[in-house]
Amino acid sequence: MSDIEFVDSPPPAAAGRGLSREVEELIDKLKTEPGRWAIVDRGDRRGSRFRTLQRRGCEVAGRMVDGEHLLYARWPEDAS
């Protein structure tokens, strides 16, 4: 069994606001070229970004290319 450390409470969450701002900037860039795919993330941490982009209207796809996880996204051509 691994060691554990007890604490009074976890620190406040900080990732949500930063990720949201980062995703909005990414979507703004994708909107400049609707329908064109872009690699928007690399590595194993792509799951939450995949869902976030999808919820905000992007088309997304995850692929393994040469042993590397890649996250592709595009803004749909017919979206406003």
N, C-alpha and C positions, 0 to 999 in steps of 0.2 A: 504494500500500500504506500502511496506517495504521501509526503508531508503536507499538512494543510496549515493555514494561518487564519485565525479568527480575527475579524475586524468588527467595529461598531456598525458601520454601514459602508456601502460602496461609494466612490466619488460620483459626483453628478456626471451624467452622460454629456459628452462633448462632440461626438462624431456626427450626430444628426444634422446639426446646422451646417457644418462644413461640407458634408456630403451633398446636402441639398443645393448649396450654392455652386459646388463643383458640377453637379449634374445639370443645373440650369445653364451654366456656361457652355457645357458640352452640347446640350440640346440647341442652344442658340447657334453654335458652330454648324451642327448638322442641318439646321434649317437653311443655311446659306446655300446648300447644295442638295435639295430634296432628291431622294431616290438613289443617292450615291452612298455606297457602303464605306464605313471607316472602321479601323481597328481602334477601339476605345479603351481596352484594358488587356493586360497580360497577366497570367499567373492564376493562382487558385482562389483569389479573393473576388472573383467576378460575379458570384451568385447574387448578392444583394444589389449590386449595380444593374445586373440583368433585369431583375424584377422592377427596380425603380424606373429604369428607362422604358420598360414595357408599359408600366402604369401611366407614364406621362406621354404616351403616344408614339414612341419609337418602335420600329421593327428591330428585333435583336436576334442574334444567333451566336451560340458558343461552339467553337471548333477546336480540336486538337490538331496542331500543325507542327510537324517535326518535333513532337514531344512537348510542345508548349501549348498551354491553354490560352486561346485568344477569344476576346469578346468583340463581335462586330455589331454595329448599329447603323441605322439610317433613319432619316425623317421621311415619311411616306410622301411620294410625289403629289398625291391627291389630297393631302391634309392642308388645312388652312394655317 
